[in-house]
């Protein structure tokens, strides 16, 4: 529930702790599913793709409903790539 452009220094300690716990949970779930394969370079030693991309809540889902609140996910340009977020769940502050 944190917008990607939020300065880390603006987050409270409890919010940082919650964010770290959530990041740990997401990374553990991703590893259990073989990771996230964005293209053919991201495969395991057997050449198999990871399946976590199917579980991503925002990335690659521009225009589709947020799985938490139903608001369409927005894509923003970020350096050479893109950032995806829910404008309601991840408000810029
Ligand atoms: Zn949302």
PDB file of the backbone (N, CA, C, O) and the ligand in Angstrom, with CONECT records:
HET     ZN  A 101       1
ATOM      1  N   UNK A   1       0.810  -1.210   0.000  1.00  0.00           N
ATOM      2  CA  UNK A   1       0.000   0.000   0.000  1.00  0.00           C
ATOM      3  C   UNK A   1       0.845   1.261   0.000  1.00  0.00           C
ATOM      4  O   UNK A   1       0.383   2.317   0.432  1.00  0.00           O
ATOM      5  N   UNK A   2       2.081   1.163  -0.482  1.00  0.00           N
ATOM      6  CA  UNK A   2       2.974   2.320  -0.545  1.00  0.00           C
ATOM      7  C   UNK A   2       3.239   2.652  -2.014  1.00  0.00           C
ATOM      8  O   UNK A   2       3.597   1.767  -2.791  1.00  0.00           O
ATOM      9  N   UNK A   3       3.067   3.920  -2.400  1.00  0.00           N
ATOM     10  CA  UNK A   3       3.381   4.313  -3.771  1.00  0.00           C
ATOM     11  C   UNK A   3       4.886   4.229  -3.994  1.00  0.00           C
ATOM     12  O   UNK A   3       5.672   4.521  -3.093  1.00  0.00           O
ATOM     13  N   UNK A   4       5.279   3.832  -5.191  1.00  0.00           N
ATOM     14  CA  UNK A   4       6.684   3.608  -5.495  1.00  0.00           C
ATOM     15  C   UNK A   4       7.559   4.846  -5.401  1.00  0.00           C
ATOM     16  O   UNK A   4       8.774   4.730  -5.242  1.00  0.00           O
ATOM     17  N   UNK A   5       6.962   6.033  -5.497  1.00  0.00           N
ATOM     18  CA  UNK A   5       7.748   7.265  -5.414  1.00  0.00           C
ATOM     19  C   UNK A   5       7.809   7.828  -3.998  1.00  0.00           C
ATOM     20  O   UNK A   5       8.350   8.913  -3.785  1.00  0.00           O
ATOM     21  N   UNK A   6       7.262   7.104  -3.038  1.00  0.00           N
ATOM     22  CA  UNK A   6       7.302   7.564  -1.656  1.00  0.00           C
ATOM     23  C   UNK A   6       8.735   7.492  -1.133  1.00  0.00           C
ATOM     24  O   UNK A   6       9.388   6.455  -1.246  1.00  0.00           O
ATOM     25  N   UNK A   7       9.218   8.581  -0.567  1.00  0.00           N
ATOM     26  CA  UNK A   7      10.569   8.582  -0.008  1.00  0.00           C
ATOM     27  C   UNK A   7      10.601   7.692   1.235  1.00  0.00           C
ATOM     28  O   UNK A   7       9.765   7.826   2.129  1.00  0.00           O
ATOM     29  N   UNK A   8      11.569   6.790   1.275  1.00  0.00           N
ATOM     30  CA  UNK A   8      11.679   5.885   2.421  1.00  0.00           C
ATOM     31  C   UNK A   8      11.782   6.670   3.726  1.00  0.00           C
ATOM     32  O   UNK A   8      11.275   6.239   4.761  1.00  0.00           O
ATOM     33  N   UNK A   9      12.442   7.825   3.667  1.00  0.00           N
ATOM     34  CA  UNK A   9      12.640   8.616   4.891  1.00  0.00           C
ATOM     35  C   UNK A   9      11.329   9.207   5.419  1.00  0.00           C
ATOM     36  O   UNK A   9      11.277   9.681   6.554  1.00  0.00           O
ATOM     37  N   UNK A  10      10.266   9.181   4.595  1.00  0.00           N
ATOM     38  CA  UNK A  10       8.984   9.733   5.048  1.00  0.00           C
ATOM     39  C   UNK A  10       8.106   8.682   5.726  1.00  0.00           C
ATOM     40  O   UNK A  10       7.052   9.013   6.270  1.00  0.00           O
ATOM     41  N   UNK A  11       8.532   7.424   5.697  1.00  0.00           N
ATOM     42  CA  UNK A  11       7.729   6.348   6.288  1.00  0.00           C
ATOM     43  C   UNK A  11       8.015   6.217   7.778  1.00  0.00           C
ATOM     44  O   UNK A  11       9.160   6.340   8.212  1.00  0.00           O
ATOM     45  N   UNK A  12       6.965   5.967   8.557  1.00  0.00           N
ATOM     46  CA  UNK A  12       7.142   5.753   9.999  1.00  0.00           C
ATOM     47  C   UNK A  12       7.779   4.381  10.219  1.00  0.00           C
ATOM     48  O   UNK A  12       7.745   3.519   9.340  1.00  0.00           O
ATOM     49  N   UNK A  13       8.361   4.192  11.407  1.00  0.00           N
ATOM     50  CA  UNK A  13       8.982   2.891  11.699  1.00  0.00           C
ATOM     51  C   UNK A  13       7.966   1.739  11.641  1.00  0.00           C
ATOM     52  O   UNK A  13       8.281   0.688  11.084  1.00  0.00           O
ATOM     53  N   UNK A  14       6.750   1.905  12.203  1.00  0.00           N
ATOM     54  CA  UNK A  14       5.778   0.800  12.091  1.00  0.00           C
ATOM     55  C   UNK A  14       5.418   0.497  10.629  1.00  0.00           C
ATOM     56  O   UNK A  14       5.229  -0.659  10.253  1.00  0.00           O
ATOM     57  N   UNK A  15       5.326   1.564   9.808  1.00  0.00           N
ATOM     58  CA  UNK A  15       4.976   1.360   8.390  1.00  0.00           C
ATOM     59  C   UNK A  15       6.119   0.653   7.666  1.00  0.00           C
ATOM     60  O   UNK A  15       5.872  -0.205   6.819  1.00  0.00           O
ATOM     61  N   UNK A  16       7.356   0.999   7.984  1.00  0.00           N
ATOM     62  CA  UNK A  16       8.513   0.323   7.392  1.00  0.00           C
ATOM     63  C   UNK A  16       8.520  -1.145   7.795  1.00  0.00           C
ATOM     64  O   UNK A  16       8.790  -2.021   6.974  1.00  0.00           O
ATOM     65  N   UNK A  17       8.222  -1.405   9.058  1.00  0.00           N
ATOM     66  CA  UNK A  17       8.199  -2.780   9.551  1.00  0.00           C
ATOM     67  C   UNK A  17       7.130  -3.593   8.808  1.00  0.00           C
ATOM     68  O   UNK A  17       7.375  -4.730   8.405  1.00  0.00           O
ATOM     69  N   UNK A  18       5.945  -2.998   8.631  1.00  0.00           N
ATOM     70  CA  UNK A  18       4.865  -3.667   7.896  1.00  0.00           C
ATOM     71  C   UNK A  18       5.280  -3.916   6.454  1.00  0.00           C
ATOM     72  O   UNK A  18       5.013  -4.983   5.901  1.00  0.00           O
ATOM     73  N   UNK A  19       5.934  -2.928   5.845  1.00  0.00           N
ATOM     74  CA  UNK A  19       6.384  -3.053   4.456  1.00  0.00           C
ATOM     75  C   UNK A  19       7.408  -4.176   4.310  1.00  0.00           C
ATOM     76  O   UNK A  19       7.333  -4.966   3.369  1.00  0.00           O
ATOM     77  N   UNK A  20       8.362  -4.249   5.236  1.00  0.00           N
ATOM     78  CA  UNK A  20       9.382  -5.303   5.177  1.00  0.00           C
ATOM     79  C   UNK A  20       8.740  -6.680   5.339  1.00  0.00           C
ATOM     80  O   UNK A  20       9.093  -7.625   4.634  1.00  0.00           O
ATOM     81  N   UNK A  21       7.777  -6.786   6.291  1.00  0.00           N
ATOM     82  CA  UNK A  21       7.085  -8.074   6.474  1.00  0.00           C
ATOM     83  C   UNK A  21       6.366  -8.483   5.189  1.00  0.00           C
ATOM     84  O   UNK A  21       6.410  -9.644   4.782  1.00  0.00           O
ATOM     85  N   UNK A  22       5.699  -7.506   4.554  1.00  0.00           N
ATOM     86  CA  UNK A  22       4.959  -7.802   3.321  1.00  0.00           C
ATOM     87  C   UNK A  22       5.917  -8.197   2.205  1.00  0.00           C
ATOM     88  O   UNK A  22       5.646  -9.133   1.454  1.00  0.00           O
ATOM     89  N   UNK A  23       7.046  -7.480   2.092  1.00  0.00           N
ATOM     90  CA  UNK A  23       8.030  -7.800   1.050  1.00  0.00           C
ATOM     91  C   UNK A  23       8.584  -9.211   1.253  1.00  0.00           C
ATOM     92  O   UNK A  23       8.777  -9.959   0.295  1.00  0.00           O
ATOM     93  N   UNK A  24       8.836  -9.559   2.518  1.00  0.00           N
ATOM     94  CA  UNK A  24       9.339 -10.907   2.826  1.00  0.00           C
ATOM     95  C   UNK A  24       8.311 -11.967   2.401  1.00  0.00           C
ATOM     96  O   UNK A  24       8.668 -12.980   1.800  1.00  0.00           O
ATOM     97  N   UNK A  25       7.040 -11.724   2.717  1.00  0.00           N
ATOM     98  CA  UNK A  25       5.985 -12.681   2.351  1.00  0.00           C
ATOM     99  C   UNK A  25       5.880 -12.833   0.835  1.00  0.00           C
ATOM    100  O   UNK A  25       5.760 -13.948   0.329  1.00  0.00           O
ATOM    101  N   UNK A  26       5.926 -11.708   0.105  1.00  0.00           N
ATOM    102  CA  UNK A  26       5.793 -11.749  -1.354  1.00  0.00           C
ATOM    103  C   UNK A  26       6.984 -12.478  -1.967  1.00  0.00           C
ATOM    104  O   UNK A  26       6.813 -13.293  -2.873  1.00  0.00           O
ATOM    105  N   UNK A  27       8.205 -12.187  -1.471  1.00  0.00           N
ATOM    106  CA  UNK A  27       9.389 -12.841  -2.043  1.00  0.00           C
ATOM    107  C   UNK A  27       9.384 -14.342  -1.751  1.00  0.00           C
ATOM    108  O   UNK A  27       9.779 -15.137  -2.604  1.00  0.00           O
ATOM    109  N   UNK A  28       8.940 -14.737  -0.552  1.00  0.00           N
ATOM    110  CA  UNK A  28       8.868 -16.166  -0.227  1.00  0.00           C
ATOM    111  C   UNK A  28       7.847 -16.854  -1.126  1.00  0.00           C
ATOM    112  O   UNK A  28       8.095 -17.952  -1.624  1.00  0.00           O
ATOM    113  N   UNK A  29       6.703 -16.213  -1.333  1.00  0.00           N
ATOM    114  CA  UNK A  29       5.674 -16.799  -2.205  1.00  0.00           C
ATOM    115  C   UNK A  29       6.188 -16.905  -3.634  1.00  0.00           C
ATOM    116  O   UNK A  29       5.926 -17.894  -4.318  1.00  0.00           O
ATOM    117  N   UNK A  30       6.931 -15.872  -4.094  1.00  0.00           N
ATOM    118  CA  UNK A  30       7.473 -15.885  -5.453  1.00  0.00           C
ATOM    119  C   UNK A  30       8.482 -17.017  -5.624  1.00  0.00           C
ATOM    120  O   UNK A  30       8.468 -17.719  -6.635  1.00  0.00           O
ATOM    121  N   UNK A  31       9.362 -17.195  -4.629  1.00  0.00           N
ATOM    122  CA  UNK A  31      10.357 -18.266  -4.717  1.00  0.00           C
ATOM    123  C   UNK A  31       9.682 -19.631  -4.763  1.00  0.00           C
ATOM    124  O   UNK A  31      10.132 -20.528  -5.474  1.00  0.00           O
ATOM    125  N   UNK A  32       8.592 -19.785  -3.998  1.00  0.00           N
ATOM    126  CA  UNK A  32       7.865 -21.065  -3.993  1.00  0.00           C
ATOM    127  C   UNK A  32       7.271 -21.384  -5.356  1.00  0.00           C
ATOM    128  O   UNK A  32       7.034 -22.548  -5.681  1.00  0.00           O
ATOM    129  N   UNK A  33       7.030 -20.340  -6.158  1.00  0.00           N
ATOM    130  CA  UNK A  33       6.433 -20.563  -7.482  1.00  0.00           C
ATOM    131  C   UNK A  33       7.475 -20.460  -8.590  1.00  0.00           C
ATOM    132  O   UNK A  33       7.120 -20.365  -9.765  1.00  0.00           O
ATOM    133  N   UNK A  34       8.748 -20.477  -8.229  1.00  0.00           N
ATOM    134  CA  UNK A  34       9.802 -20.461  -9.241  1.00  0.00           C
ATOM    135  C   UNK A  34      10.167 -19.078  -9.720  1.00  0.00           C
ATOM    136  O   UNK A  34      10.849 -18.938 -10.735  1.00  0.00           O
ATOM    137  N   UNK A  35       9.726 -18.044  -9.009  1.00  0.00           N
ATOM    138  CA  UNK A  35      10.081 -16.674  -9.377  1.00  0.00           C
ATOM    139  C   UNK A  35       9.151 -16.105 -10.434  1.00  0.00           C
ATOM    140  O   UNK A  35       8.114 -16.682 -10.764  1.00  0.00           O
ATOM    141  N   UNK A  36       9.560 -14.938 -10.961  1.00  0.00           N
ATOM    142  CA  UNK A  36       8.745 -14.233 -11.955  1.00  0.00           C
ATOM    143  C   UNK A  36       9.526 -14.152 -13.252  1.00  0.00           C
ATOM    144  O   UNK A  36      10.599 -13.552 -13.286  1.00  0.00           O
ATOM    145  N   UNK A  37       9.012 -14.742 -14.317  1.00  0.00           N
ATOM    146  CA  UNK A  37       9.698 -14.725 -15.608  1.00  0.00           C
ATOM    147  C   UNK A  37       9.136 -13.613 -16.480  1.00  0.00           C
ATOM    148  O   UNK A  37       8.034 -13.729 -17.017  1.00  0.00           O
ATOM    149  N   UNK A  38       9.917 -12.515 -16.619  1.00  0.00           N
ATOM    150  CA  UNK A  38       9.457 -11.416 -17.457  1.00  0.00           C
ATOM    151  C   UNK A  38       9.703 -11.711 -18.930  1.00  0.00           C
ATOM    152  O   UNK A  38       8.972 -11.215 -19.788  1.00  0.00           O
ATOM    153  N   UNK A  39      10.720 -12.508 -19.237  1.00  0.00           N
ATOM    154  CA  UNK A  39      10.977 -12.908 -20.621  1.00  0.00           C
ATOM    155  C   UNK A  39      11.796 -14.193 -20.609  1.00  0.00           C
ATOM    156  O   UNK A  39      12.000 -14.798 -19.557  1.00  0.00           O
ATOM    157  N   UNK A  40      12.263 -14.605 -21.786  1.00  0.00           N
ATOM    158  CA  UNK A  40      12.910 -15.913 -21.911  1.00  0.00           C
ATOM    159  C   UNK A  40      14.242 -16.013 -21.176  1.00  0.00           C
ATOM    160  O   UNK A  40      14.780 -17.108 -21.013  1.00  0.00           O
ATOM    161  N   UNK A  41      14.785 -14.862 -20.726  1.00  0.00           N
ATOM    162  CA  UNK A  41      16.052 -14.916 -19.985  1.00  0.00           C
ATOM    163  C   UNK A  41      15.843 -15.351 -18.536  1.00  0.00           C
ATOM    164  O   UNK A  41      16.765 -15.842 -17.885  1.00  0.00           O
ATOM    165  N   UNK A  42      14.626 -15.166 -18.044  1.00  0.00           N
ATOM    166  CA  UNK A  42      14.354 -15.461 -16.636  1.00  0.00           C
ATOM    167  C   UNK A  42      13.713 -16.838 -16.488  1.00  0.00           C
ATOM    168  O   UNK A  42      12.513 -16.968 -16.246  1.00  0.00           O
ATOM    169  N   UNK A  43      14.557 -17.864 -16.642  1.00  0.00           N
ATOM    170  CA  UNK A  43      14.069 -19.239 -16.514  1.00  0.00           C
ATOM    171  C   UNK A  43      15.028 -20.001 -15.595  1.00  0.00           C
ATOM    172  O   UNK A  43      16.134 -19.538 -15.318  1.00  0.00           O
ATOM    173  N   UNK A  44      14.593 -21.173 -15.128  1.00  0.00           N
ATOM    174  CA  UNK A  44      15.466 -21.963 -14.270  1.00  0.00           C
ATOM    175  C   UNK A  44      16.435 -22.789 -15.120  1.00  0.00           C
ATOM    176  O   UNK A  44      16.423 -22.683 -16.346  1.00  0.00           O
ATOM    177  N   UNK A  45      17.272 -23.610 -14.480  1.00  0.00           N
ATOM    178  CA  UNK A  45      18.293 -24.366 -15.223  1.00  0.00           C
ATOM    179  C   UNK A  45      17.682 -25.334 -16.230  1.00  0.00           C
ATOM    180  O   UNK A  45      18.346 -25.732 -17.186  1.00  0.00           O
ATOM    181  N   UNK A  46      16.421 -25.716 -16.024  1.00  0.00           N
ATOM    182  CA  UNK A  46      15.740 -26.616 -16.956  1.00  0.00           C
ATOM    183  C   UNK A  46      15.017 -25.845 -18.053  1.00  0.00           C
ATOM    184  O   UNK A  46      14.386 -26.450 -18.919  1.00  0.00           O
ATOM    185  N   UNK A  47      15.104 -24.501 -18.025  1.00  0.00           N
ATOM    186  CA  UNK A  47      14.441 -23.693 -19.042  1.00  0.00           C
ATOM    187  C   UNK A  47      12.981 -23.388 -18.741  1.00  0.00           C
ATOM    188  O   UNK A  47      12.260 -22.858 -19.587  1.00  0.00           O
ATOM    189  N   UNK A  48      12.548 -23.729 -17.523  1.00  0.00           N
ATOM    190  CA  UNK A  48      11.153 -23.488 -17.165  1.00  0.00           C
ATOM    191  C   UNK A  48      10.953 -22.085 -16.594  1.00  0.00           C
ATOM    192  O   UNK A  48      11.801 -21.570 -15.865  1.00  0.00           O
ATOM    193  N   UNK A  49       9.820 -21.480 -16.938  1.00  0.00           N
ATOM    194  CA  UNK A  49       9.480 -20.162 -16.430  1.00  0.00           C
ATOM    195  C   UNK A  49       8.949 -20.265 -15.002  1.00  0.00           C
ATOM    196  O   UNK A  49       8.413 -21.291 -14.583  1.00  0.00           O
ATOM    197  N   UNK A  50       9.121 -19.154 -14.267  1.00  0.00           N
ATOM    198  CA  UNK A  50       8.481 -19.078 -12.961  1.00  0.00           C
ATOM    199  C   UNK A  50       7.016 -18.725 -13.152  1.00  0.00           C
ATOM    200  O   UNK A  50       6.637 -18.126 -14.159  1.00  0.00           O
ATOM    201  N   UNK A  51       6.208 -19.095 -12.191  1.00  0.00           N
ATOM    202  CA  UNK A  51       4.768 -18.875 -12.328  1.00  0.00           C
ATOM    203  C   UNK A  51       4.238 -17.712 -11.512  1.00  0.00           C
ATOM    204  O   UNK A  51       3.033 -17.459 -11.498  1.00  0.00           O
ATOM    205  N   UNK A  52       5.139 -16.991 -10.821  1.00  0.00           N
ATOM    206  CA  UNK A  52       4.638 -15.957  -9.929  1.00  0.00           C
ATOM    207  C   UNK A  52       4.020 -14.778 -10.679  1.00  0.00           C
ATOM    208  O   UNK A  52       3.224 -14.039 -10.100  1.00  0.00           O
ATOM    209  N   UNK A  53       4.367 -14.583 -11.959  1.00  0.00           N
ATOM    210  CA  UNK A  53       3.787 -13.474 -12.729  1.00  0.00           C
ATOM    211  C   UNK A  53       2.266 -13.528 -12.703  1.00  0.00           C
ATOM    212  O   UNK A  53       1.605 -12.490 -12.762  1.00  0.00           O
ATOM    213  N   UNK A  54       1.710 -14.728 -12.616  1.00  0.00           N
ATOM    214  CA  UNK A  54       0.248 -14.875 -12.574  1.00  0.00           C
ATOM    215  C   UNK A  54      -0.324 -14.356 -11.264  1.00  0.00           C
ATOM    216  O   UNK A  54      -1.524 -14.103 -11.166  1.00  0.00           O
ATOM    217  N   UNK A  55       0.528 -14.197 -10.259  1.00  0.00           N
ATOM    218  CA  UNK A  55       0.067 -13.740  -8.949  1.00  0.00           C
ATOM    219  C   UNK A  55       0.345 -12.268  -8.699  1.00  0.00           C
ATOM    220  O   UNK A  55      -0.035 -11.746  -7.650  1.00  0.00           O
ATOM    221  N   UNK A  56       1.001 -11.577  -9.639  1.00  0.00           N
ATOM    222  CA  UNK A  56       1.336 -10.172  -9.406  1.00  0.00           C
ATOM    223  C   UNK A  56       0.060  -9.351  -9.294  1.00  0.00           C
ATOM    224  O   UNK A  56      -0.857  -9.499 -10.102  1.00  0.00           O
ATOM    225  N   UNK A  57       0.008  -8.486  -8.285  1.00  0.00           N
ATOM    226  CA  UNK A  57      -1.206  -7.709  -8.033  1.00  0.00           C
ATOM    227  C   UNK A  57      -1.272  -6.422  -8.828  1.00  0.00           C
ATOM    228  O   UNK A  57      -2.364  -5.898  -9.047  1.00  0.00           O
ATOM    229  N   UNK A  58      -0.126  -5.890  -9.273  1.00  0.00           N
ATOM    230  CA  UNK A  58      -0.157  -4.622 -10.000  1.00  0.00           C
ATOM    231  C   UNK A  58       0.674  -4.694 -11.287  1.00  0.00           C
ATOM    232  O   UNK A  58       0.207  -4.283 -12.349  1.00  0.00           O
ATOM    233  N   UNK A  59       1.893  -5.209 -11.195  1.00  0.00           N
ATOM    234  CA  UNK A  59       2.805  -5.187 -12.352  1.00  0.00           C
ATOM    235  C   UNK A  59       2.161  -5.824 -13.581  1.00  0.00           C
ATOM    236  O   UNK A  59       1.642  -6.939 -13.524  1.00  0.00           O
ATOM    237  N   UNK A  60       2.208  -5.085 -14.699  1.00  0.00           N
ATOM    238  CA  UNK A  60       1.697  -5.599 -15.961  1.00  0.00           C
ATOM    239  C   UNK A  60       0.179  -5.609 -16.069  1.00  0.00           C
ATOM    240  O   UNK A  60      -0.370  -6.165 -17.020  1.00  0.00           O
ATOM    241  N   UNK A  61      -0.518  -4.991 -15.088  1.00  0.00           N
ATOM    242  CA  UNK A  61      -1.981  -5.076 -15.064  1.00  0.00           C
ATOM    243  C   UNK A  61      -2.641  -3.715 -15.304  1.00  0.00           C
ATOM    244  O   UNK A  61      -3.738  -3.474 -14.799  1.00  0.00           O
ATOM    245  N   UNK A  62      -1.994  -2.817 -16.069  1.00  0.00           N
ATOM    246  CA  UNK A  62      -2.568  -1.495 -16.329  1.00  0.00           C
ATOM    247  C   UNK A  62      -3.981  -1.611 -16.905  1.00  0.00           C
ATOM    248  O   UNK A  62      -4.223  -2.365 -17.848  1.00  0.00           O
ATOM    249  N   UNK A  63      -4.909  -0.847 -16.317  1.00  0.00           N
ATOM    250  CA  UNK A  63      -6.281  -0.827 -16.789  1.00  0.00           C
ATOM    251  C   UNK A  63      -7.160  -1.918 -16.214  1.00  0.00           C
ATOM    252  O   UNK A  63      -8.387  -1.849 -16.295  1.00  0.00           O
ATOM    253  N   UNK A  64      -6.526  -2.929 -15.629  1.00  0.00           N
ATOM    254  CA  UNK A  64      -7.308  -4.025 -15.026  1.00  0.00           C
ATOM    255  C   UNK A  64      -7.601  -3.678 -13.575  1.00  0.00           C
ATOM    256  O   UNK A  64      -6.863  -2.897 -12.975  1.00  0.00           O
ATOM    257  N   UNK A  65      -8.655  -4.237 -12.998  1.00  0.00           N
ATOM    258  CA  UNK A  65      -9.049  -3.862 -11.641  1.00  0.00           C
ATOM    259  C   UNK A  65      -8.062  -4.329 -10.564  1.00  0.00           C
ATOM    260  O   UNK A  65      -7.571  -5.458 -10.593  1.00  0.00           O
ATOM    261  N   UNK A  66      -7.790  -3.436  -9.624  1.00  0.00           N
ATOM    262  CA  UNK A  66      -6.992  -3.793  -8.447  1.00  0.00           C
ATOM    263  C   UNK A  66      -7.680  -4.963  -7.754  1.00  0.00           C
ATOM    264  O   UNK A  66      -8.900  -4.965  -7.587  1.00  0.00           O
ATOM    265  N   UNK A  67      -6.898  -5.952  -7.355  1.00  0.00           N
ATOM    266  CA  UNK A  67      -7.476  -7.134  -6.724  1.00  0.00           C
ATOM    267  C   UNK A  67      -7.978  -6.832  -5.319  1.00  0.00           C
ATOM    268  O   UNK A  67      -8.719  -7.631  -4.746  1.00  0.00           O
ATOM    269  N   UNK A  68      -7.589  -5.694  -4.754  1.00  0.00           N
ATOM    270  CA  UNK A  68      -8.034  -5.332  -3.408  1.00  0.00           C
ATOM    271  C   UNK A  68      -9.292  -4.465  -3.452  1.00  0.00           C
ATOM    272  O   UNK A  68     -10.238  -4.703  -2.701  1.00  0.00           O
ATOM    273  N   UNK A  69      -9.304  -3.437  -4.350  1.00  0.00           N
ATOM    274  CA  UNK A  69     -10.411  -2.468  -4.311  1.00  0.00           C
ATOM    275  C   UNK A  69     -11.155  -2.297  -5.637  1.00  0.00           C
ATOM    276  O   UNK A  69     -12.203  -1.653  -5.667  1.00  0.00           O
ATOM    277  N   UNK A  70     -10.641  -2.853  -6.721  1.00  0.00           N
ATOM    278  CA  UNK A  70     -11.351  -2.777  -7.994  1.00  0.00           C
ATOM    279  C   UNK A  70     -11.007  -1.561  -8.849  1.00  0.00           C
ATOM    280  O   UNK A  70     -11.427  -1.486 -10.003  1.00  0.00           O
ATOM    281  N   UNK A  71     -10.247  -0.602  -8.300  1.00  0.00           N
ATOM    282  CA  UNK A  71      -9.838   0.580  -9.063  1.00  0.00           C
ATOM    283  C   UNK A  71      -8.860   0.152 -10.161  1.00  0.00           C
ATOM    284  O   UNK A  71      -7.976  -0.664  -9.901  1.00  0.00           O
ATOM    285  N   UNK A  72      -8.999   0.687 -11.386  1.00  0.00           N
ATOM    286  CA  UNK A  72      -8.054   0.297 -12.443  1.00  0.00           C
ATOM    287  C   UNK A  72      -6.597   0.625 -12.079  1.00  0.00           C
ATOM    288  O   UNK A  72      -6.298   1.716 -11.592  1.00  0.00           O
ATOM    289  N   UNK A  73      -5.716  -0.323 -12.321  1.00  0.00           N
ATOM    290  CA  UNK A  73      -4.278  -0.156 -12.087  1.00  0.00           C
ATOM    291  C   UNK A  73      -3.727   0.825 -13.118  1.00  0.00           C
ATOM    292  O   UNK A  73      -4.115   0.776 -14.286  1.00  0.00           O
ATOM    293  N   UNK A  74      -2.827   1.713 -12.698  1.00  0.00           N
ATOM    294  CA  UNK A  74      -2.218   2.667 -13.624  1.00  0.00           C
ATOM    295  C   UNK A  74      -0.735   2.338 -13.834  1.00  0.00           C
ATOM    296  O   UNK A  74      -0.051   1.827 -12.948  1.00  0.00           O
ATOM    297  N   UNK A  75      -0.272   2.658 -15.052  1.00  0.00           N
ATOM    298  CA  UNK A  75       1.145   2.457 -15.396  1.00  0.00           C
ATOM    299  C   UNK A  75       1.796   3.828 -15.471  1.00  0.00           C
ATOM    300  O   UNK A  75       1.249   4.746 -16.081  1.00  0.00           O
ATOM    301  N   UNK A  76       2.958   3.968 -14.856  1.00  0.00           N
ATOM    302  CA  UNK A  76       3.722   5.215 -14.934  1.00  0.00           C
ATOM    303  C   UNK A  76       5.117   4.873 -15.424  1.00  0.00           C
ATOM    304  O   UNK A  76       5.684   3.846 -15.051  1.00  0.00           O
ATOM    305  N   UNK A  77       5.676   5.754 -16.276  1.00  0.00           N
ATOM    306  CA  UNK A  77       7.038   5.533 -16.739  1.00  0.00           C
ATOM    307  C   UNK A  77       7.999   5.761 -15.582  1.00  0.00           C
ATOM    308  O   UNK A  77       7.852   6.706 -14.806  1.00  0.00           O
ATOM    309  N   UNK A  78       8.971   4.888 -15.484  1.00  0.00           N
ATOM    310  CA  UNK A  78       9.952   4.982 -14.407  1.00  0.00           C
ATOM    311  C   UNK A  78      11.316   4.660 -15.004  1.00  0.00           C
ATOM    312  O   UNK A  78      11.614   3.500 -15.292  1.00  0.00           O
ATOM    313  N   UNK A  79      12.136   5.673 -15.187  1.00  0.00           N
ATOM    314  CA  UNK A  79      13.442   5.518 -15.823  1.00  0.00           C
ATOM    315  C   UNK A  79      13.262   4.786 -17.155  1.00  0.00           C
ATOM    316  O   UNK A  79      12.556   5.294 -18.026  1.00  0.00           O
ATOM    317  N   UNK A  80      13.877   3.609 -17.347  1.00  0.00           N
ATOM    318  CA  UNK A  80      13.738   2.890 -18.614  1.00  0.00           C
ATOM    319  C   UNK A  80      12.626   1.852 -18.586  1.00  0.00           C
ATOM    320  O   UNK A  80      12.472   1.074 -19.527  1.00  0.00           O
ATOM    321  N   UNK A  81      11.864   1.842 -17.520  1.00  0.00           N
ATOM    322  CA  UNK A  81      10.824   0.830 -17.400  1.00  0.00           C
ATOM    323  C   UNK A  81       9.494   1.424 -17.004  1.00  0.00           C
ATOM    324  O   UNK A  81       9.203   2.583 -17.301  1.00  0.00           O
ATOM    325  N   UNK A  82       8.699   0.636 -16.343  1.00  0.00           N
ATOM    326  CA  UNK A  82       7.376   1.063 -15.920  1.00  0.00           C
ATOM    327  C   UNK A  82       7.150   0.691 -14.470  1.00  0.00           C
ATOM    328  O   UNK A  82       7.728  -0.261 -13.945  1.00  0.00           O
ATOM    329  N   UNK A  83       6.289   1.473 -13.842  1.00  0.00           N
ATOM    330  CA  UNK A  83       5.850   1.175 -12.489  1.00  0.00           C
ATOM    331  C   UNK A  83       4.337   1.066 -12.538  1.00  0.00           C
ATOM    332  O   UNK A  83       3.681   1.860 -13.211  1.00  0.00           O
ATOM    333  N   UNK A  84       3.787   0.115 -11.849  1.00  0.00           N
ATOM    334  CA  UNK A  84       2.343  -0.097 -11.838  1.00  0.00           C
ATOM    335  C   UNK A  84       1.853   0.038 -10.406  1.00  0.00           C
ATOM    336  O   UNK A  84       2.496  -0.434  -9.469  1.00  0.00           O
ATOM    337  N   UNK A  85       0.703   0.692 -10.250  1.00  0.00           N
ATOM    338  CA  UNK A  85       0.171   0.837  -8.899  1.00  0.00           C
ATOM    339  C   UNK A  85      -1.329   1.078  -8.944  1.00  0.00           C
ATOM    340  O   UNK A  85      -1.893   1.423  -9.982  1.00  0.00           O
ATOM    341  N   UNK A  86      -1.956   0.889  -7.792  1.00  0.00           N
ATOM    342  CA  UNK A  86      -3.367   1.217  -7.637  1.00  0.00           C
ATOM    343  C   UNK A  86      -3.441   2.645  -7.087  1.00  0.00           C
ATOM    344  O   UNK A  86      -2.889   2.920  -6.021  1.00  0.00           O
ATOM    345  N   UNK A  87      -4.121   3.567  -7.805  1.00  0.00           N
ATOM    346  CA  UNK A  87      -4.164   4.955  -7.340  1.00  0.00           C
ATOM    347  C   UNK A  87      -4.914   5.136  -6.020  1.00  0.00           C
ATOM    348  O   UNK A  87      -4.773   6.171  -5.368  1.00  0.00           O
ATOM    349  N   UNK A  88      -5.710   4.143  -5.620  1.00  0.00           N
ATOM    350  CA  UNK A  88      -6.428   4.262  -4.353  1.00  0.00           C
ATOM    351  C   UNK A  88      -5.634   3.612  -3.208  1.00  0.00           C
ATOM    352  O   UNK A  88      -5.474   4.208  -2.142  1.00  0.00           O
ATOM    353  N   UNK A  89      -5.140   2.384  -3.438  1.00  0.00           N
ATOM    354  CA  UNK A  89      -4.416   1.665  -2.386  1.00  0.00           C
ATOM    355  C   UNK A  89      -2.995   2.196  -2.190  1.00  0.00           C
ATOM    356  O   UNK A  89      -2.438   2.071  -1.099  1.00  0.00           O
ATOM    357  N   UNK A  90      -2.405   2.786  -3.230  1.00  0.00           N
ATOM    358  CA  UNK A  90      -1.017   3.252  -3.159  1.00  0.00           C
ATOM    359  C   UNK A  90      -0.959   4.720  -3.531  1.00  0.00           C
ATOM    360  O   UNK A  90      -0.309   5.086  -4.510  1.00  0.00           O
ATOM    361  N   UNK A  91      -1.638   5.573  -2.753  1.00  0.00           N
ATOM    362  CA  UNK A  91      -1.691   7.004  -3.050  1.00  0.00           C
ATOM    363  C   UNK A  91      -0.347   7.663  -2.883  1.00  0.00           C
ATOM    364  O   UNK A  91       0.438   7.323  -1.998  1.00  0.00           O
ATOM    365  N   UNK A  92      -0.097   8.645  -3.786  1.00  0.00           N
ATOM    366  CA  UNK A  92       1.085   9.481  -3.608  1.00  0.00           C
ATOM    367  C   UNK A  92       0.794  10.419  -2.455  1.00  0.00           C
ATOM    368  O   UNK A  92      -0.309  10.958  -2.370  1.00  0.00           O
ATOM    369  N   UNK A  93       1.743  10.629  -1.570  1.00  0.00           N
ATOM    370  CA  UNK A  93       1.520  11.512  -0.412  1.00  0.00           C
ATOM    371  C   UNK A  93       2.430  12.701  -0.476  1.00  0.00           C
ATOM    372  O   UNK A  93       2.391  13.556   0.408  1.00  0.00           O
TER     373      UNK A  93
HETATM  374 ZN    ZN A 101      -6.627  -0.831  -4.949  1.00  0.00          ZN
END
